[in-house]
Amino acid sequence: VFVVLWSTIVLLKLAIAARLPLFVDEAFYWLEGQHPSWAYSDLPGLTAWLIRLGTEVFGDGLLAVRLPFIAISALVPWLVVRLTAREFDTEAAWISGCAALLMPLLGSLGVMALPDAMLALATMLCLDAGVRLLRGVTYGGALRLALGLSLGALSHYRFIAVIGVGMVALLLIASGREALRDPRVWIAIAAGAAAWIPLLVWNVDNAEAGLRFQMVDRHPWALHADGWQFLVIQAVMVTPLLFAALLIAAWRLRRAPDDAARFLALCGGLLLLAFFVLGFVADTERASFHWPLPGYLALLPLVGLVLMS
């Protein structure tokens, strides 16, 4: 069932991506890709680089612009399956994988050339590294963490939320605190931190314009009542039953004896809670319904266990 769903959805994405006119942000990222740089006014460099790669390999065209993002998004459900099967249960893994494909917010990922595809991949790599490190620090786990942190830093400012919540989750678990005492983990964190340097340099050279827009200018930072709409909008974007299952998974497993389950529940639950609270003071004029996706990625490996029980 998973393979049939995955194949069907990838084919649908290819068909839509070949016909759908460019979204304004995609056109802007394409333009940035024509002028290679380490970072740009709105984003780190990776999104523009991927678009440039697609057009250099496959020529100018709608599908060429979007093909790297479709390929990246096609990997994410498989990573959900692999993590779930390794840590929990094979049957639960396929259920979680199907849920990932059927969730509109994730299933439609990659149709447009936006940074969310790489952000999702980076999040999954960091989550996978996190659960590996809880069992014991290895060079492979540290390398995976460094790769995920670096790709996230080169994708979007929002990845800061993933880093912050992941660190909190590790500190709340005894084996996580033990892992943070290992120098290999801090070498991986340092490698991920270094990937932010191009973006920081661009901001220093341009009066912090990017940081000010992302963190200050676009948000009213004043209480408004629109925050409650988060629950309704997310229930629609995730589908109501799956949204409920994800929240139940976060609540039930937040104190699980299994460190991997607890880590994922804490990461997902804390991210969703943070974005819910942020909704009462943050920007409501621009699209933000996709921001909580990293939280759902953390909870998807757990949802198969919840549905089986």
C-alpha positions as CSV (number, residue, x, y, z in Angstrom):
1,V,0.0,0.0,0.0
2,F,2.8,2.4,0.9
3,V,4.7,1.8,-2.4
4,V,1.5,2.2,-4.5
5,L,0.7,5.4,-2.6
6,W,4.2,6.7,-2.9
7,S,4.4,6.0,-6.7
8,T,1.0,7.5,-7.4
9,I,1.8,10.7,-5.4
10,V,5.2,11.2,-7.1
11,L,3.7,10.8,-10.5
12,L,0.9,13.3,-9.6
13,K,3.6,15.7,-8.4
14,L,5.5,15.5,-11.6
15,A,2.3,16.1,-13.7
16,I,1.3,19.1,-11.6
17,A,4.8,20.5,-11.4
18,A,5.1,20.4,-15.2
19,R,2.0,22.6,-15.7
20,L,1.5,24.8,-12.6
21,P,2.7,28.4,-13.3
22,L,5.6,29.6,-11.2
23,F,4.6,31.0,-7.8
24,V,6.0,34.4,-7.1
25,D,8.5,33.1,-4.6
26,E,9.7,30.4,-7.0
27,A,10.3,33.0,-9.7
28,F,12.3,35.1,-7.2
29,Y,14.4,32.1,-6.1
30,W,15.0,31.3,-9.8
31,L,16.3,34.8,-10.4
32,E,18.6,34.4,-7.4
33,G,19.9,31.2,-8.9
34,Q,21.0,33.1,-11.9
35,H,23.4,35.1,-9.7
36,P,25.1,32.5,-7.5
37,S,25.9,33.7,-4.0
38,W,26.5,32.2,-0.6
39,A,23.3,33.8,0.8
40,Y,20.5,36.1,-0.4
41,S,18.2,38.8,0.9
42,D,15.4,36.5,2.0
43,L,17.0,33.0,2.4
44,P,20.3,31.1,2.7
45,G,21.7,29.9,-0.6
46,L,20.5,26.3,-0.9
47,T,17.1,26.8,-2.5
48,A,18.5,29.0,-5.3
49,W,21.3,26.5,-5.8
50,L,18.9,23.6,-6.2
51,I,16.9,25.5,-8.8
52,R,20.0,26.4,-10.7
53,L,21.1,22.7,-10.6
54,G,17.7,21.7,-12.0
55,T,17.8,24.1,-14.9
56,E,21.5,23.4,-15.7
57,V,20.8,19.7,-15.9
58,F,17.3,19.6,-17.4
59,G,17.1,23.0,-19.2
60,D,14.8,25.9,-18.5
61,G,11.3,24.8,-17.8
62,L,8.7,24.4,-15.0
63,L,9.6,20.8,-14.2
64,A,13.3,21.5,-14.3
65,V,13.0,24.2,-11.7
66,R,11.0,21.9,-9.4
67,L,12.6,18.5,-10.0
68,P,15.2,18.7,-7.3
69,F,12.5,19.5,-4.7
70,I,10.3,16.6,-5.8
71,A,13.2,14.3,-5.5
72,I,14.0,15.5,-2.0
73,S,10.4,15.4,-0.9
74,A,10.1,11.8,-2.2
75,L,12.9,10.7,0.2
76,V,11.1,12.0,3.4
77,P,8.4,9.3,3.7
78,W,11.0,6.6,3.3
79,L,13.0,8.1,6.1
80,V,9.9,8.1,8.3
81,V,9.4,4.4,7.5
82,R,13.1,3.6,8.1
83,L,13.3,5.4,11.5
84,T,10.0,3.9,12.7
85,A,10.9,0.3,11.7
86,R,14.4,0.5,13.3
87,E,13.2,2.1,16.6
88,F,9.8,0.6,17.1
89,D,7.9,-1.8,14.8
90,T,7.8,-2.8,11.1
91,E,4.0,-2.8,10.8
92,A,3.8,0.6,12.5
93,A,6.5,1.9,10.1
94,W,4.3,1.3,7.1
95,I,1.3,2.8,8.8
96,S,3.4,5.9,9.7
97,G,4.7,6.1,6.1
98,C,1.2,5.9,4.6
99,A,0.1,8.7,7.1
100,A,3.1,10.8,5.9
101,L,2.0,10.4,2.3
102,L,-1.7,11.1,2.9
103,M,-1.1,14.2,5.0
104,P,-1.7,17.1,2.6
105,L,0.9,19.3,4.2
106,L,3.6,16.7,3.6
107,G,2.2,14.8,0.6
108,S,2.2,18.0,-1.5
109,L,5.7,18.9,-0.6
110,G,8.1,19.5,-3.5
111,V,5.4,20.5,-6.1
112,M,6.7,24.0,-5.8
113,A,10.4,24.9,-5.6
114,L,10.3,26.2,-2.0
115,P,12.8,25.7,0.9
116,D,10.4,23.5,2.9
117,A,11.4,20.3,1.0
118,M,15.0,20.6,2.1
119,L,13.9,21.8,5.5
120,A,11.9,18.6,5.9
121,L,14.8,16.4,4.9
122,A,17.2,18.2,7.3
123,T,14.7,17.8,10.1
124,M,14.4,14.1,9.5
125,L,18.2,13.7,9.4
126,C,18.5,15.5,12.7
127,L,15.7,13.5,14.3
128,D,17.3,10.3,13.1
129,A,20.6,11.4,14.5
130,G,19.0,12.3,17.8
131,V,17.5,8.9,18.4
132,R,20.8,7.2,17.4
133,L,22.7,9.4,19.9
134,L,20.4,8.5,22.7
135,R,21.6,4.8,22.4
136,G,25.2,5.9,22.4
137,V,27.4,8.4,20.5
138,T,29.0,7.1,17.3
139,Y,30.9,8.8,14.5
140,G,28.0,7.9,12.1
141,G,25.4,9.5,14.3
142,A,27.5,12.6,14.8
143,L,28.1,12.8,11.0
144,R,24.4,12.5,10.3
145,L,23.7,15.2,12.9
146,A,26.3,17.5,11.3
147,L,24.8,16.9,7.8
148,G,21.2,17.6,9.0
149,L,22.2,20.8,10.9
150,S,24.2,22.1,7.9
151,L,21.4,21.4,5.4
152,G,18.9,23.1,7.7
153,A,21.1,26.2,8.2
154,L,21.4,26.5,4.4
155,S,17.7,26.2,3.9
156,H,15.8,28.7,6.1
157,Y,15.8,30.9,9.2
158,R,12.9,28.7,10.6
159,F,15.4,25.8,11.2
160,I,16.4,27.7,14.3
161,A,13.2,26.4,15.9
162,V,14.2,22.8,15.1
163,I,17.6,23.3,16.7
164,G,16.2,24.9,19.8
165,V,13.5,22.3,20.5
166,G,15.9,19.4,19.7
167,M,18.4,20.7,22.3
168,V,15.7,21.1,24.9
169,A,14.4,17.6,24.2
170,L,18.0,16.2,24.6
171,L,18.4,18.1,27.9
172,L,15.2,16.6,29.3
173,I,16.3,13.0,28.8
174,A,19.2,11.5,30.9
175,S,20.7,9.7,27.9
176,G,20.5,12.9,25.9
177,R,22.4,14.8,28.5
178,E,25.0,12.0,28.5
179,A,25.3,12.4,24.7
180,L,25.9,16.1,25.0
181,R,29.0,15.4,27.1
182,D,30.6,13.7,24.1
183,P,33.0,16.0,22.1
184,R,31.9,14.4,18.8
185,V,28.4,15.8,19.3
186,W,29.8,19.3,19.8
187,I,32.0,18.9,16.7
188,A,28.8,18.1,14.8
189,I,27.0,21.1,16.3
190,A,30.0,23.3,15.5
191,A,29.8,22.1,11.8
192,G,26.1,23.0,11.7
193,A,26.8,26.4,13.3
194,A,29.4,27.1,10.6
195,A,26.8,26.7,7.9
196,W,25.0,29.8,9.2
197,I,28.1,32.0,8.6
198,P,27.2,33.0,4.9
199,L,23.8,34.2,6.1
200,L,25.3,36.1,9.0
201,V,27.9,37.7,6.8
202,W,25.1,38.8,4.3
203,N,23.2,40.3,7.2
204,V,26.2,42.1,8.6
205,D,26.9,43.6,5.1
206,N,23.3,44.7,4.7
207,A,22.3,46.2,8.0
208,E,20.7,43.0,9.3
209,A,17.9,43.4,6.7
210,G,17.1,39.6,6.4
211,L,17.1,39.0,10.2
212,R,15.0,42.1,10.8
213,F,12.4,41.0,8.3
214,Q,12.2,37.4,9.5
215,M,12.3,38.2,13.2
216,V,11.0,41.7,13.7
217,D,9.4,43.6,10.7
218,R,6.9,41.0,9.5
219,H,5.5,40.3,13.0
220,P,3.3,42.7,15.0
221,W,4.7,41.2,18.3
222,A,1.4,42.2,20.0
223,L,-1.4,40.0,21.2
224,H,-4.2,39.3,18.7
225,A,-7.0,36.8,18.8
226,D,-6.2,35.1,15.5
227,G,-4.0,32.6,17.2
228,W,-6.8,30.2,17.9
229,Q,-7.2,29.6,14.2
230,F,-4.0,27.6,14.3
231,L,-6.0,24.6,15.5
232,V,-8.6,24.8,12.7
233,I,-6.1,25.5,9.9
234,Q,-3.8,22.7,11.0
235,A,-6.6,20.2,11.3
236,V,-7.5,21.0,7.7
237,M,-3.9,20.9,6.4
238,V,-3.1,17.6,8.3
239,T,-6.7,16.2,8.1
240,P,-8.7,16.2,11.4
241,L,-8.3,12.5,12.3
242,L,-4.6,12.4,11.7
243,F,-4.2,15.7,13.5
244,A,-5.9,14.2,16.5
245,A,-3.7,11.0,16.3
246,L,-0.5,13.1,16.2
247,L,-1.6,15.1,19.2
248,I,-2.5,11.9,21.1
249,A,0.9,10.4,20.2
250,A,2.7,13.5,21.6
251,W,0.7,13.4,24.8
252,R,0.8,9.6,25.5
253,L,4.5,9.2,24.8
254,R,5.9,12.4,26.3
255,R,6.9,10.4,29.4
256,A,7.5,7.1,27.6
257,P,10.2,4.8,29.1
258,D,11.6,4.4,25.6
259,D,14.0,7.2,25.1
260,A,13.5,7.4,21.3
261,A,9.8,7.6,21.6
262,R,10.1,10.2,24.4
263,F,12.5,12.3,22.3
264,L,10.3,12.3,19.3
265,A,7.2,13.1,21.3
266,L,9.0,16.0,23.1
267,C,10.4,17.4,19.8
268,G,7.0,17.2,18.0
269,G,4.9,18.4,20.9
270,L,7.1,21.3,21.9
271,L,7.4,22.5,18.3
272,L,3.6,22.5,17.8
273,L,3.1,24.2,21.1
274,A,5.7,26.9,20.3
275,F,4.1,27.6,16.9
276,F,0.6,27.7,18.5
277,V,1.7,30.3,21.1
278,L,3.6,32.2,18.4
279,G,0.4,32.5,16.4
280,F,-1.0,35.0,19.0
281,V,1.8,37.5,18.4
282,A,3.2,36.7,14.9
283,D,2.5,37.6,11.3
284,T,-1.0,36.7,10.1
285,E,-0.9,38.4,6.7
286,R,1.4,35.9,5.0
287,A,1.2,32.1,4.6
288,S,2.3,30.4,7.8
289,F,0.3,27.2,7.8
290,H,3.3,25.2,6.8
291,W,5.6,26.3,9.7
292,P,4.7,23.4,12.0
293,L,5.7,20.7,9.5
294,P,8.9,19.8,11.4
295,G,6.8,19.0,14.5
296,Y,4.6,16.6,12.5
297,L,7.7,14.9,11.1
298,A,8.8,14.2,14.7
299,L,5.4,12.7,15.6
300,L,4.8,10.7,12.4
301,P,7.0,7.8,13.5
302,L,4.9,7.5,16.7
303,V,1.5,7.7,15.0
304,G,1.7,4.1,13.7
305,L,2.1,2.9,17.3
306,V,-0.9,4.9,18.4
307,L,-3.1,3.7,15.5
308,M,-2.1,0.0,16.1
309,S,-3.0,0.3,19.8
